[in-house]
Amino acid sequence: MRDFAALGPAEIIALAEEHIIRTYARLPLVLVRGEGARVWDAAGKEYLDFVAGLAVNSLGHCHPRVVAAIREQAGVLLHCSNLYYSVPQVALAKWLVEHTPFDKVFFCNSGAEAVEAALKLARKYAQKRWGAGRYEIVTAMNSFHGRTYGAITATGQPKYHQGFEPLVPGFRYIPFNDLAALDGAVNDKTAAVLLEPVQGEGGVYPATPEFLRAAREITRQRGALLIFDEVQCGLGRTGRLLAQEHYGVVPDLTCLAKALGGGFPIGALLASEEVAAGFGPGDHAATFGGNPLAAAAALAAVTALVEEGLVENAAAVGAYFRERLEALAAQTALIREVRGLGLMLGAVVAVGAKAAVAACQERGLIVNAVKDDTLRFVPPLNITREDVDTAVRILREALQAVS
């Protein structure tokens, strides 16, 4: 067996390019260790991580409670079929129901799977209640919902559709935050409206309160379901446990993943009692969904999220971070706009975003570009004001260097 730990970064990258299907435009960075809000590369260089596994590592890297839960559960029961009950899965489901407005949970492995489950349940429920003619799904332009066929069809960005046609039939797209378009799109063929309270991959655009409240009223009046995709914006990211809490809107279904496992893969679909009854045994499944190891990790993660005050920290430090970014925008011409909620922020920059990402990385800050002119910041929810000060200083230096 080859000793991969002894290989240098260039050798690791070369082997990856040789053996792994190229579905990512990877940055030339080999990460080998993480702790809290920091990671280290194969050369031993330290970075402040404001990507956090694309909003996955909300507790930071290797949070002690998650690590301990995984270690303990790994020595007890790794996996069992969902033909049987398991204690960690039931405990996690109970926690989610007790801390959200929902009654039932379906477990899967990712955000795309959670969205896929929501789409299937919406159509199944609509058919049972209204008959076969109600199947359309309305989603927003600029949205992103995942990479499976249903989720990619739901995604309102044509660039993700190219080469995969024909897509799943029965989807309609409307401009985000456009009340008139929403009103015109929902009719007696609509099974559900699927929306992100904050569009993440689309550039960090929060929904307006009027739009989400109208979506709730219109769907309720016309017999359609309302689905929120909180895969990225949920579980404390915006300064509330669920982003929908900012709007005072409770949908019929909510999709979760990313932060749910504290770094371990798991997704979940939350449903009301009535809508959950749309599924019966055999209608949907996930072999690994809610397996004991994933459920134990997730229960430790969400417990830490609440008990350690990380939701409140996301609100407070997120507000401070936004203030610092807006101050930088006011002082220089480097940033043109700041948007987002809590610790889910986007900054429109006056330079190429990819060049800014590279310049930040060179200086020890990991950030992410979601558009040619937009940087996204989704750091761990336990970052400090000092971390923010460091990030803003590096960001200023990086933007100045490439401007």
Secondary structure as GFF3:
##gff-version 3
##sequence-region A 1 403
A	DSSP	three_ten_helix	4	6	.	.	.	ID=ss1
A	DSSP	alpha_helix	9	19	.	.	.	ID=ss2
A	DSSP	beta_strand	31	35	.	.	.	ID=ss3
A	DSSP	beta_strand	38	41	.	.	.	ID=ss4
A	DSSP	beta_strand	46	49	.	.	.	ID=ss5
A	DSSP	alpha_helix	52	55	.	.	.	ID=ss6
A	DSSP	alpha_helix	64	74	.	.	.	ID=ss7
A	DSSP	alpha_helix	87	99	.	.	.	ID=ss8
A	DSSP	beta_strand	104	108	.	.	.	ID=ss9
A	DSSP	alpha_helix	111	130	.	.	.	ID=ss10
A	DSSP	beta_strand	136	140	.	.	.	ID=ss11
A	DSSP	alpha_helix	149	154	.	.	.	ID=ss12
A	DSSP	three_ten_helix	158	160	.	.	.	ID=ss13
A	DSSP	beta_strand	171	174	.	.	.	ID=ss14
A	DSSP	alpha_helix	179	185	.	.	.	ID=ss15
A	DSSP	beta_strand	190	195	.	.	.	ID=ss16
A	DSSP	beta_strand	198	199	.	.	.	ID=ss17
A	DSSP	beta_strand	205	206	.	.	.	ID=ss18
A	DSSP	alpha_helix	209	222	.	.	.	ID=ss19
A	DSSP	beta_strand	225	229	.	.	.	ID=ss20
A	DSSP	three_ten_helix	243	246	.	.	.	ID=ss21
A	DSSP	beta_strand	253	256	.	.	.	ID=ss22
A	DSSP	three_ten_helix	258	261	.	.	.	ID=ss23
A	DSSP	beta_strand	267	271	.	.	.	ID=ss24
A	DSSP	alpha_helix	273	276	.	.	.	ID=ss25
A	DSSP	alpha_helix	292	307	.	.	.	ID=ss26
A	DSSP	alpha_helix	310	331	.	.	.	ID=ss27
A	DSSP	beta_strand	335	341	.	.	.	ID=ss28
A	DSSP	beta_strand	344	349	.	.	.	ID=ss29
A	DSSP	alpha_helix	353	362	.	.	.	ID=ss30
A	DSSP	beta_strand	365	366	.	.	.	ID=ss31
A	DSSP	beta_strand	368	371	.	.	.	ID=ss32
A	DSSP	beta_strand	374	377	.	.	.	ID=ss33
A	DSSP	alpha_helix	385	402	.	.	.	ID=ss34
###
